Amino acid sequence: MKTASLNENAERGKTPIPKSAYKFVNPIIKFILRSPFHGVLSHVMMVLTFKGRKTGRMISVPVGYTRKGNALVVFTFGNWWKNFQGNAEVSMRLQGKDIKGRVNLVNDLHAVGEMVNAVVDARGVEMAKRMGFERIPAGASPGEIKKNSQDLVFIQIDI
């Protein structure tokens, strides 16, 4: 995501968690999602595990998700998605179960629009606004879609 977009979001009060906070928050969220108490978060969050492209080590990150048919929609402000090449296989701790899936980075802007709307439908308009995007109207131009999705990276995981 471009710095200008983050600054614009900061002015509107829609910034993601500051990057420095992730090193403290992520381990707690991963612990909860892997514990018997996962139910407090697992309806909206999961642990995504994948191989690092440079180190080859396994990386686990807690991510929010939305179901869309037989797939999960994930978006990120971060750079961890760069580890996915081709149709990468990932493991997930999803609602207390370990499952596998295949990652597809979503580049088609109309598909991004559908994913934005799926998140808005699942989380509600106010939550989506706090995350930095709004419902994309039918027939929106690619420019409108890009503006409303704030240059986030959208990922579809087929399960």
LONUMI-360296 format. One record per residue (C-alpha): residue number from 1; residue in one letter; x negated, y, z negated. Coordinates in steps of 0.25 Angstrom, whole numbers, plus 5000, padded with zeros to 4 digits. Layout:
% residues N
{site NUM, "A", {X, Y, Z}}
...
This chain:
% residues 159
{site 1, "M", {5000, 5000, 5000}}
{site 2, "K", {4995, 5014, 5003}}
{site 3, "T", {4991, 5023, 4992}}
{site 4, "A", {5000, 5034, 4997}}
{site 5, "S", {5012, 5024, 4996}}
{site 6, "L", {5008, 5021, 4982}}
{site 7, "N", {5007, 5036, 4978}}
{site 8, "E", {5020, 5039, 4985}}
{site 9, "N", {5026, 5028, 4976}}
{site 10, "A", {5019, 5033, 4964}}
{site 11, "E", {5026, 5046, 4966}}
{site 12, "R", {5039, 5040, 4967}}
{site 13, "G", {5036, 5031, 4955}}
{site 14, "K", {5036, 5018, 4963}}
{site 15, "T", {5022, 5013, 4961}}
{site 16, "P", {5018, 4999, 4959}}
{site 17, "I", {5011, 4995, 4946}}
{site 18, "P", {4997, 5002, 4946}}
{site 19, "K", {4987, 4992, 4951}}
{site 20, "S", {4979, 4992, 4938}}
{site 21, "A", {4992, 4987, 4930}}
{site 22, "Y", {4992, 4974, 4939}}
{site 23, "K", {4980, 4968, 4932}}
{site 24, "F", {4988, 4969, 4919}}
{site 25, "V", {5002, 4966, 4923}}
{site 26, "N", {5000, 4955, 4933}}
{site 27, "P", {4994, 4945, 4924}}
{site 28, "I", {5006, 4947, 4914}}
{site 29, "I", {5016, 4945, 4926}}
{site 30, "K", {5009, 4933, 4931}}
{site 31, "F", {5009, 4927, 4917}}
{site 32, "I", {5024, 4929, 4915}}
{site 33, "L", {5027, 4924, 4929}}
{site 34, "R", {5019, 4911, 4926}}
{site 35, "S", {5025, 4909, 4913}}
{site 36, "P", {5039, 4903, 4908}}
{site 37, "F", {5043, 4918, 4906}}
{site 38, "H", {5042, 4920, 4921}}
{site 39, "G", {5057, 4923, 4923}}
{site 40, "V", {5056, 4937, 4918}}
{site 41, "L", {5048, 4940, 4930}}
{site 42, "S", {5049, 4929, 4940}}
{site 43, "H", {5062, 4934, 4947}}
{site 44, "V", {5054, 4945, 4953}}
{site 45, "M", {5039, 4941, 4951}}
{site 46, "M", {5030, 4930, 4955}}
{site 47, "V", {5016, 4926, 4954}}
{site 48, "L", {5010, 4925, 4968}}
{site 49, "T", {4997, 4917, 4970}}
{site 50, "F", {4988, 4917, 4982}}
{site 51, "K", {4973, 4915, 4986}}
{site 52, "G", {4965, 4928, 4987}}
{site 53, "R", {4959, 4929, 5001}}
{site 54, "K", {4946, 4934, 4997}}
{site 55, "T", {4943, 4926, 4984}}
{site 56, "G", {4951, 4914, 4987}}
{site 57, "R", {4956, 4915, 4972}}
{site 58, "M", {4971, 4913, 4969}}
{site 59, "I", {4978, 4927, 4966}}
{site 60, "S", {4991, 4928, 4958}}
{site 61, "V", {4999, 4941, 4958}}
{site 62, "P", {5013, 4943, 4952}}
{site 63, "V", {5022, 4949, 4962}}
{site 64, "G", {5036, 4953, 4963}}
{site 65, "Y", {5045, 4946, 4974}}
{site 66, "T", {5058, 4945, 4980}}
{site 67, "R", {5065, 4933, 4986}}
{site 68, "K", {5069, 4934, 5001}}
{site 69, "G", {5075, 4921, 5006}}
{site 70, "N", {5064, 4910, 5004}}
{site 71, "A", {5053, 4921, 5003}}
{site 72, "L", {5048, 4930, 4992}}
{site 73, "V", {5045, 4945, 4995}}
{site 74, "V", {5033, 4951, 4988}}
{site 75, "F", {5028, 4965, 4990}}
{site 76, "T", {5015, 4971, 4985}}
{site 77, "F", {5008, 4984, 4983}}
{site 78, "G", {4995, 4976, 4981}}
{site 79, "N", {4984, 4970, 4990}}
{site 80, "W", {4985, 4955, 4985}}
{site 81, "W", {4994, 4952, 4998}}
{site 82, "K", {4981, 4953, 5006}}
{site 83, "N", {4978, 4939, 5002}}
{site 84, "F", {4989, 4934, 5011}}
{site 85, "Q", {4984, 4929, 5024}}
{site 86, "G", {4993, 4923, 5034}}
{site 87, "N", {5004, 4914, 5028}}
{site 88, "A", {4997, 4913, 5014}}
{site 89, "E", {5002, 4903, 5004}}
{site 90, "V", {5004, 4908, 4990}}
{site 91, "S", {5009, 4903, 4977}}
{site 92, "M", {5019, 4909, 4968}}
{site 93, "R", {5024, 4908, 4954}}
{site 94, "L", {5039, 4911, 4957}}
{site 95, "Q", {5049, 4910, 4946}}
{site 96, "G", {5041, 4900, 4938}}
{site 97, "K", {5038, 4891, 4950}}
{site 98, "D", {5025, 4890, 4958}}
{site 99, "I", {5028, 4890, 4973}}
{site 100, "K", {5021, 4893, 4986}}
{site 101, "G", {5024, 4902, 4997}}
{site 102, "R", {5018, 4908, 5010}}
{site 103, "V", {5015, 4923, 5011}}
{site 104, "N", {5019, 4932, 5023}}
{site 105, "L", {5015, 4946, 5022}}
{site 106, "V", {5026, 4955, 5028}}
{site 107, "N", {5022, 4965, 5039}}
{site 108, "D", {5035, 4966, 5046}}
{site 109, "L", {5041, 4979, 5042}}
{site 110, "H", {5055, 4974, 5043}}
{site 111, "A", {5052, 4962, 5035}}
{site 112, "V", {5046, 4972, 5025}}
{site 113, "G", {5059, 4979, 5025}}
{site 114, "E", {5067, 4966, 5022}}
{site 115, "M", {5058, 4963, 5011}}
{site 116, "V", {5059, 4977, 5005}}
{site 117, "N", {5074, 4976, 5005}}
{site 118, "A", {5073, 4962, 4999}}
{site 119, "V", {5065, 4968, 4987}}
{site 120, "V", {5075, 4979, 4986}}
{site 121, "D", {5087, 4969, 4986}}
{site 122, "A", {5080, 4960, 4975}}
{site 123, "R", {5075, 4971, 4966}}
{site 124, "G", {5085, 4983, 4968}}
{site 125, "V", {5083, 4996, 4974}}
{site 126, "E", {5077, 5003, 4962}}
{site 127, "M", {5067, 4992, 4959}}
{site 128, "A", {5063, 4993, 4974}}
{site 129, "K", {5061, 5008, 4973}}
{site 130, "R", {5052, 5006, 4961}}
{site 131, "M", {5044, 4997, 4969}}
{site 132, "G", {5043, 5007, 4980}}
{site 133, "F", {5052, 5004, 4991}}
{site 134, "E", {5067, 5005, 4995}}
{site 135, "R", {5077, 4997, 5004}}
{site 136, "I", {5074, 4997, 5018}}
{site 137, "P", {5086, 5000, 5027}}
{site 138, "A", {5090, 4991, 5039}}
{site 139, "G", {5084, 4996, 5052}}
{site 140, "A", {5072, 5004, 5044}}
{site 141, "S", {5060, 5008, 5053}}
{site 142, "P", {5047, 5001, 5050}}
{site 143, "G", {5042, 5015, 5044}}
{site 144, "E", {5054, 5015, 5035}}
{site 145, "I", {5051, 5001, 5030}}
{site 146, "K", {5037, 5004, 5028}}
{site 147, "K", {5040, 5016, 5020}}
{site 148, "N", {5050, 5009, 5011}}
{site 149, "S", {5041, 4997, 5009}}
{site 150, "Q", {5030, 5006, 5004}}
{site 151, "D", {5019, 4998, 5012}}
{site 152, "L", {5020, 4987, 5002}}
{site 153, "V", {5016, 4973, 5007}}
{site 154, "F", {5027, 4963, 5007}}
{site 155, "I", {5025, 4948, 5007}}
{site 156, "Q", {5035, 4937, 5009}}
{site 157, "I", {5032, 4924, 5003}}
{site 158, "D", {5039, 4912, 5009}}
{site 159, "I", {5042, 4901, 4998}}
